[in-house]
Amino acid sequence: MDKLIIRGGKKLAGDVTVSGSKNAALPIFVSTILAPGAHEIRNVPFLRDINTTIKVLESLGAEVEGNGNIVRIDTSRLSGHEATYDLVKTMRASVLVLGPLLARFGKARVSLPGGCAIGARPINLHLKGLEAMGAEITLEHGYVAAKARRLKGARINFDISTVGGTEHLMMAAATAKGETILENAAREPEIPELAEVLNKMGAKIEGAGTDTVRITGVDELQPVTHSVMPDRIEAGTFMTAAAITGGDVRIHNMRPDHLDALIFKLQDAGVEIAHKENVLRVKGPRRVRSINIKTRPYPGFPTDMQAQMMALMTVAEGTSVISENIFENRFMHVSELLRFGADIIIEGNTATVKGVKSLSGAPVMATDLRASASLILAGLAADNTTEVSRIYHLDRGYEFIEKKLAALGADIQRVKE
């Protein structure tokens, strides 16, 4: 098992390029099930979750080959309709194959998913939507079994905004009979990205990126070539890294309009941010100011940046209040930040962070993907040496992050434990 060794106190400077979005690429890969033939997906990041998705597709009979950041997926000869526990247990997004398999084959059997332990994140909204479209759903021995001769359009109102649920039912509805209307749909940038891919295939989807999405089912879809959008959370993590080290970093291949809420908060904390074309320059002050944060569904402040911003607030001037309104267990990084000498008190879904003048390097353990990033950020700012273990979480969502940080001047290396 690998760990990261970080010797902190160095200001980051230079240029870094953001990789393709994990959260956009995963449903795009899954959508290829709907359109038999050879697809080409570009700007794909090298990540564990990508490899897991490839294994799921291959287990179903897809032929997959990679060349650099280009992945070719041929779904012409899919023969399976079951995603097993061994594959699904490590990644929640695997459950997204249920709807496309059901749409293509009229039946599907998928293990209940796993992934980061940051809350229950039930898939009941996914299943209710499929049932509204005419699917018969049963739960048996840890698996979801579904069957339907052909899915039918329906009006579906989500009780809560769900990114995975919106993506799942968009895919299932693409070849359903009639019109499907998704109300209280998620608005995250990954939603219109998936809709763009499906529409390239021949689907008829309108309203993606708003809270009402309309899908008119078509009889068949065609293979596509598509380049994945930049990863907004990776971009946000590098922005926060520049801020916490008092650095000066130019971030390439990113969409600032996807990070308005984060940019506003960083500027409020005293960080200088300038945008020219697709390059964002981020200059951190000697010490950031404290700010308050409440995570919300997009376009609100993203829960996937909460841990990183908490790390920044540990060294801010003043006291910050951070409220987590998306996932109930997403403060697990707090106990590890305390090992750096941070001053954090948790009450329910709220963390009160009193900034300290400096952090002290410590051995820490990652508990989930974004917590991993927060510990790296703290280590970059801390005195002395930090060791971050269990970084297999990190490899699920960040492509070569230690190499990118090292190129910016960080003293960071990956070693075997």
ZAPARO-377184 format. One record per residue (C-alpha): x, y, z; residue number from 1. Coordinates in steps of 0.25 Angstrom, whole numbers, plus 5000, padded with zeros to 4 digits. Each point is the difference from the previous one (the first is absolute). Example, Ala and Ser with C-alpha at 12.3 -4.5 7.8 and 13.67 -1.06 7.14 Angstrom:
<rec <5049,4982,5031>,1>
<rec <5006,5014,4998>,2>
end
This chain:
<rec <5000,5000,5000>,1>
<rec <5005,5014,4996>,2>
<rec <5001,5013,5009>,3>
<rec <5004,5014,4997>,4>
<rec <5012,5007,5007>,5>
<rec <4998,5015,5000>,6>
<rec <5010,5010,5005>,7>
<rec <4992,5013,5002>,8>
<rec <5003,5015,4999>,9>
<rec <5002,5002,4986>,10>
<rec <4992,5010,4991>,11>
<rec <4995,4993,4988>,12>
<rec <5003,5008,4987>,13>
<rec <4998,4997,4985>,14>
<rec <4991,4993,4990>,15>
<rec <4991,4988,5002>,16>
<rec <4990,4993,4991>,17>
<rec <4987,4995,5005>,18>
<rec <4996,4985,4995>,19>
<rec <4987,4996,4995>,20>
<rec <4988,4999,5009>,21>
<rec <4999,4986,5008>,22>
<rec <4985,5004,5003>,23>
<rec <4997,5003,4986>,24>
<rec <5008,4988,4994>,25>
<rec <4993,4989,5008>,26>
<rec <4986,5002,4995>,27>
<rec <5005,5003,4986>,28>
<rec <5007,4986,5000>,29>
<rec <4987,4994,5005>,30>
<rec <4992,5006,4989>,31>
<rec <5007,4993,4990>,32>
<rec <4992,4988,5004>,33>
<rec <4988,5006,4993>,34>
<rec <5006,5002,4986>,35>
<rec <5006,4987,4994>,36>
<rec <5013,5003,4993>,37>
<rec <5014,5006,5001>,38>
<rec <5001,5013,5009>,39>
<rec <5012,5009,5002>,40>
<rec <5001,5007,5013>,41>
<rec <5011,5011,5001>,42>
<rec <5007,5007,5012>,43>
<rec <4997,4989,5009>,44>
<rec <5008,5000,5013>,45>
<rec <5008,4988,5005>,46>
<rec <4993,4997,5013>,47>
<rec <4995,4988,5008>,48>
<rec <4986,5003,4998>,49>
<rec <5002,5000,4985>,50>
<rec <5007,4987,5000>,51>
<rec <4988,4994,5009>,52>
<rec <4990,5005,4990>,53>
<rec <5008,4994,4988>,54>
<rec <5000,4987,5008>,55>
<rec <4985,5000,5001>,56>
<rec <4998,5003,4986>,57>
<rec <5010,4989,4996>,58>
<rec <4992,4990,5009>,59>
<rec <4988,5003,4992>,60>
<rec <5007,4997,4987>,61>
<rec <5005,5014,4995>,62>
<rec <5014,5001,4993>,63>
<rec <5008,5011,5006>,64>
<rec <5014,5005,4997>,65>
<rec <5007,5012,5004>,66>
<rec <5011,5009,4993>,67>
<rec <5005,5011,5009>,68>
<rec <4987,5008,5005>,69>
<rec <4992,4994,4989>,70>
<rec <4991,4988,5003>,71>
<rec <4993,4992,4989>,72>
<rec <4987,4992,5004>,73>
<rec <4993,4991,4991>,74>
<rec <4987,4995,5005>,75>
<rec <4996,4993,4988>,76>
<rec <5000,4986,5006>,77>
<rec <4995,5002,5014>,78>
<rec <4995,4987,5006>,79>
<rec <4999,5002,5015>,80>
<rec <4990,5007,5008>,81>
<rec <5006,4999,5014>,82>
<rec <5010,5008,5007>,83>
<rec <5005,4992,5012>,84>
<rec <5004,5004,5014>,85>
<rec <5015,4998,4998>,86>
<rec <5000,5011,4990>,87>
<rec <4989,5010,5005>,88>
<rec <5004,5000,5015>,89>
<rec <5011,5010,4998>,90>
<rec <4992,5010,4993>,91>
<rec <4986,5006,5001>,92>
<rec <4999,5004,4985>,93>
<rec <5000,4986,4996>,94>
<rec <4985,4999,5003>,95>
<rec <4998,5010,4988>,96>
<rec <5001,4987,4991>,97>
<rec <4987,4995,5005>,98>
<rec <4991,5010,4992>,99>
<rec <5008,4999,4987>,100>
<rec <5000,4984,5001>,101>
<rec <4985,5000,5002>,102>
<rec <4998,5009,4988>,103>
<rec <5008,4992,4991>,104>
<rec <4997,4986,5005>,105>
<rec <4987,5001,5007>,106>
<rec <5007,4994,5013>,107>
<rec <5011,5003,5009>,108>
<rec <5006,4996,5013>,109>
<rec <5010,5009,5007>,110>
<rec <5006,4999,5014>,111>
<rec <4997,5011,5010>,112>
<rec <5012,5010,4999>,113>
<rec <5011,5004,5009>,114>
<rec <5010,5011,5000>,115>
<rec <5004,5011,5010>,116>
<rec <4994,4999,5013>,117>
<rec <4995,5014,5001>,118>
<rec <4985,4997,5002>,119>
<rec <4989,4991,4996>,120>
<rec <4998,5006,4986>,121>
<rec <4988,4990,4998>,122>
<rec <4996,4996,4986>,123>
<rec <4985,4999,5003>,124>
<rec <4998,5013,4991>,125>
<rec <5006,4992,4989>,126>
<rec <4992,4988,5002>,127>
<rec <4987,5008,5002>,128>
<rec <5002,5007,4987>,129>
<rec <5002,4987,4992>,130>
<rec <4988,4994,5006>,131>
<rec <4992,5013,4996>,132>
<rec <5005,4996,4986>,133>
<rec <4994,4987,5001>,134>
<rec <5012,4991,5005>,135>
<rec <4997,4989,5010>,136>
<rec <5011,5001,5011>,137>
<rec <5003,4990,5010>,138>
<rec <5012,4999,5010>,139>
<rec <5006,4987,5002>,140>
<rec <5013,4995,5008>,141>
<rec <5006,5014,4999>,142>
<rec <4996,5002,4985>,143>
<rec <4990,5009,4993>,144>
<rec <4993,4992,4989>,145>
<rec <4992,5007,4990>,146>
<rec <4992,4997,4987>,147>
<rec <4991,5007,4990>,148>
<rec <4996,4997,4986>,149>
<rec <5002,5014,4997>,150>
<rec <5001,5012,5009>,151>
<rec <4989,5011,4999>,152>
<rec <5001,5014,5001>,153>
<rec <4995,5006,5014>,154>
<rec <5000,5013,5008>,155>
<rec <5010,4998,5012>,156>
<rec <5001,5010,5011>,157>
<rec <5013,4998,5008>,158>
<rec <4998,5001,5015>,159>
<rec <5014,5006,5001>,160>
<rec <5009,5004,4989>,161>
<rec <5009,4989,4996>,162>
<rec <5011,5000,4990>,163>
<rec <5001,4985,4998>,164>
<rec <4985,4998,5000>,165>
<rec <4999,5011,4989>,166>
<rec <5011,4994,4992>,167>
<rec <4994,4986,5001>,168>
<rec <4986,5003,4996>,169>
<rec <5004,5009,4989>,170>
<rec <5008,4988,4994>,171>
<rec <4988,4991,5003>,172>
<rec <4990,5009,4993>,173>
<rec <5008,5003,4988>,174>
<rec <4994,4988,4993>,175>
<rec <4987,4998,5008>,176>
<rec <4987,5001,4993>,177>
<rec <4994,5014,5001>,178>
<rec <5005,5013,5008>,179>
<rec <5006,5000,5014>,180>
<rec <5001,5012,5008>,181>
<rec <5009,5001,5012>,182>
<rec <4997,5011,5010>,183>
<rec <5009,5005,5011>,184>
<rec <5011,4994,4991>,185>
<rec <5015,5003,5004>,186>
<rec <5006,5011,4993>,187>
<rec <5015,4997,5002>,188>
<rec <5008,5002,4987>,189>
<rec <5002,4985,4998>,190>
<rec <4985,4999,4997>,191>
<rec <5000,5009,4987>,192>
<rec <5013,4993,4997>,193>
<rec <4993,4986,5000>,194>
<rec <4989,5006,4992>,195>
<rec <5009,5005,4990>,196>
<rec <5006,4987,4998>,197>
<rec <4986,4993,4999>,198>
<rec <4995,5010,4990>,199>
<rec <5012,4998,4992>,200>
<rec <4996,4985,5000>,201>
<rec <4986,5004,4995>,202>
<rec <4992,5002,5013>,203>
<rec <4991,5012,5001>,204>
<rec <5002,5007,5014>,205>
<rec <4997,5014,5003>,206>
<rec <5002,5008,5013>,207>
<rec <5012,4993,5005>,208>
<rec <5007,5009,5010>,209>
<rec <4987,5006,5005>,210>
<rec <4990,4993,5011>,211>
<rec <4991,4995,4989>,212>
<rec <5005,4990,4989>,213>
<rec <4992,4995,4989>,214>
<rec <5004,4987,4992>,215>
<rec <4992,4995,4988>,216>
<rec <5004,4986,4998>,217>
<rec <5005,4995,4987>,218>
<rec <5001,4986,4994>,219>
<rec <5015,4999,4999>,220>
<rec <5013,5007,5003>,221>
<rec <5013,5001,4992>,222>
<rec <5015,5000,5005>,223>
<rec <5007,5013,5003>,224>
<rec <5014,5007,5001>,225>
<rec <5001,5009,5012>,226>
<rec <5010,5008,5008>,227>
<rec <4997,5000,5015>,228>
<rec <4999,5013,5007>,229>
<rec <5011,5005,5010>,230>
<rec <4998,4996,5014>,231>
<rec <4995,5011,5008>,232>
<rec <5003,4994,5014>,233>
<rec <5015,4998,4996>,234>
<rec <5000,5014,4995>,235>
<rec <4995,5005,5013>,236>
<rec <5010,4991,5008>,237>
<rec <5011,5007,4993>,238>
<rec <4994,5014,5002>,239>
<rec <5000,4997,5015>,240>
<rec <5014,4994,5000>,241>
<rec <5005,5013,4994>,242>
<rec <4992,5008,5011>,243>
<rec <5005,4992,5012>,244>
<rec <5014,5001,4996>,245>
<rec <5000,5015,4996>,246>
<rec <5004,4995,4986>,247>
<rec <4998,5005,4986>,248>
<rec <4994,4990,4991>,249>
<rec <4994,5000,4986>,250>
<rec <4990,4989,4998>,251>
<rec <4998,4996,4985>,252>
<rec <4988,4992,4994>,253>
<rec <4989,5004,5009>,254>
<rec <4986,5006,5000>,255>
<rec <5000,5012,5010>,256>
<rec <4984,5000,4998>,257>
<rec <4999,4987,5006>,258>
<rec <5007,5005,5013>,259>
<rec <4993,5013,5003>,260>
<rec <4996,4997,5014>,261>
<rec <5015,4996,5003>,262>
<rec <5006,5012,4993>,263>
<rec <4991,5009,5008>,264>
<rec <5004,4994,5013>,265>
<rec <5015,5000,4997>,266>
<rec <4999,5015,4996>,267>
<rec <4992,5003,5013>,268>
<rec <5012,4993,5008>,269>
<rec <5010,5010,4993>,270>
<rec <5005,4991,4989>,271>
<rec <5003,5007,4986>,272>
<rec <4994,4993,4988>,273>
<rec <5001,5005,4986>,274>
<rec <4994,4993,4988>,275>
<rec <5005,5000,4985>,276>
<rec <4994,4991,4990>,277>
<rec <5001,4986,5007>,278>
<rec <5011,5003,5009>,279>
<rec <4997,5004,5014>,280>
<rec <5011,5007,5009>,281>
<rec <4999,4998,5015>,282>
<rec <5009,5008,5009>,283>
<rec <4999,4997,5015>,284>
<rec <5002,5011,5011>,285>
<rec <5010,4999,5011>,286>
<rec <4988,4995,5009>,287>
<rec <4986,4998,4995>,288>
<rec <4988,5006,5007>,289>
<rec <4989,4991,5007>,290>
<rec <4987,4998,4992>,291>
<rec <4987,4992,5003>,292>
<rec <4996,4989,4990>,293>
<rec <4987,4992,4998>,294>
<rec <5000,4989,4990>,295>
<rec <4988,5000,4991>,296>
<rec <4997,4993,4987>,297>
<rec <5005,5006,4987>,298>
<rec <5001,5012,4998>,299>
<rec <5003,5001,5015>,300>
<rec <5013,4997,5007>,301>
<rec <5004,4986,4996>,302>
<rec <5001,4989,5011>,303>
<rec <5012,4995,4992>,304>
<rec <5008,5012,5004>,305>
<rec <4995,5001,5015>,306>
<rec <5012,4992,5005>,307>
<rec <5011,5008,4992>,308>
<rec <4994,5013,5005>,309>
<rec <5000,4995,5014>,310>
<rec <5015,4998,4999>,311>
<rec <5001,5014,4995>,312>
<rec <4992,5006,5011>,313>
<rec <5009,4993,5011>,314>
<rec <5010,5010,4997>,315>
<rec <4991,5012,4997>,316>
<rec <5000,5013,5009>,317>
<rec <4987,4999,5008>,318>
<rec <4989,4989,5002>,319>
<rec <4993,4993,4989>,320>
<rec <4986,4993,5000>,321>
<rec <4999,4988,4990>,322>
<rec <4986,4993,4999>,323>
<rec <4999,4987,4992>,324>
<rec <4986,4999,4994>,325>
<rec <5002,4989,4990>,326>
<rec <5007,4988,5007>,327>
<rec <4998,4996,5015>,328>
<rec <5014,4994,5002>,329>
<rec <5009,5009,4992>,330>
<rec <5008,5006,5012>,331>
<rec <5008,4987,5002>,332>
<rec <5012,5008,4996>,333>
<rec <4999,5009,5012>,334>
<rec <5007,4990,5010>,335>
<rec <5012,5000,4991>,336>
<rec <5000,5015,4998>,337>
<rec <5001,5001,5015>,338>
<rec <5013,4992,5000>,339>
<rec <5006,5012,4992>,340>
<rec <4996,5009,5012>,341>
<rec <4988,5005,4994>,342>
<rec <4989,5006,5009>,343>
<rec <4986,4994,4995>,344>
<rec <4988,4997,5008>,345>
<rec <4988,4992,4994>,346>
<rec <4985,5001,5004>,347>
<rec <4991,4992,4991>,348>
<rec <5002,5004,4986>,349>
<rec <5008,5013,5003>,350>
<rec <5015,5002,5003>,351>
<rec <5006,5012,5006>,352>
<rec <5014,5002,4996>,353>
<rec <5009,5010,5008>,354>
<rec <5012,5003,4991>,355>
<rec <5014,4997,5006>,356>
<rec <5013,5007,4996>,357>
<rec <5006,4987,4995>,358>
<rec <4998,4986,4998>,359>
<rec <5010,4989,5004>,360>
<rec <5003,4988,4992>,361>
<rec <4994,4987,5005>,362>
<rec <4997,4985,4995>,363>
<rec <4986,5000,4996>,364>
<rec <4990,4990,4993>,365>
<rec <4991,5003,4988>,366>
<rec <4985,4996,5002>,367>
<rec <4994,5003,4987>,368>
<rec <5004,5007,4986>,369>
<rec <4998,5015,5004>,370>
<rec <5005,4998,5014>,371>
<rec <5013,4995,4993>,372>
<rec <5002,5013,4993>,373>
<rec <4997,5008,5013>,374>
<rec <5011,4993,5007>,375>
<rec <5010,5002,4989>,376>
<rec <4996,5015,5000>,377>
<rec <5003,5001,5015>,378>
<rec <5013,4993,4998>,379>
<rec <5004,5010,4989>,380>
<rec <4998,5011,5010>,381>
<rec <5005,4993,5013>,382>
<rec <5014,5001,5006>,383>
<rec <5009,4988,5000>,384>
<rec <4995,4986,4993>,385>
<rec <4987,4994,4998>,386>
<rec <4997,4986,4996>,387>
<rec <4986,4997,4994>,388>
<rec <4997,4985,5000>,389>
<rec <4988,4993,4993>,390>
<rec <5001,5008,4988>,391>
<rec <4993,4990,4991>,392>
<rec <4988,5009,5002>,393>
<rec <5008,5011,4993>,394>
<rec <5003,4992,4988>,395>
<rec <4985,4998,4998>,396>
<rec <4998,5015,4996>,397>
<rec <5014,5007,4998>,398>
<rec <5009,4997,4988>,399>
<rec <5015,5001,5004>,400>
<rec <4997,5011,5010>,401>
<rec <5013,4998,5007>,402>
<rec <5007,5002,4987>,403>
<rec <4992,5012,4997>,404>
<rec <5003,5006,5013>,405>
<rec <5015,4997,5000>,406>
<rec <5001,5007,4986>,407>
<rec <4994,5012,5008>,408>
<rec <5011,5000,5010>,409>
<rec <4994,4991,5011>,410>
<rec <5010,4990,5007>,411>
<rec <4991,4988,4999>,412>
<rec <5002,4985,4996>,413>
<rec <4993,4987,5000>,414>
<rec <5007,4989,5007>,415>
<rec <4996,4985,5004>,416>
<rec <4996,4999,5014>,417>
end
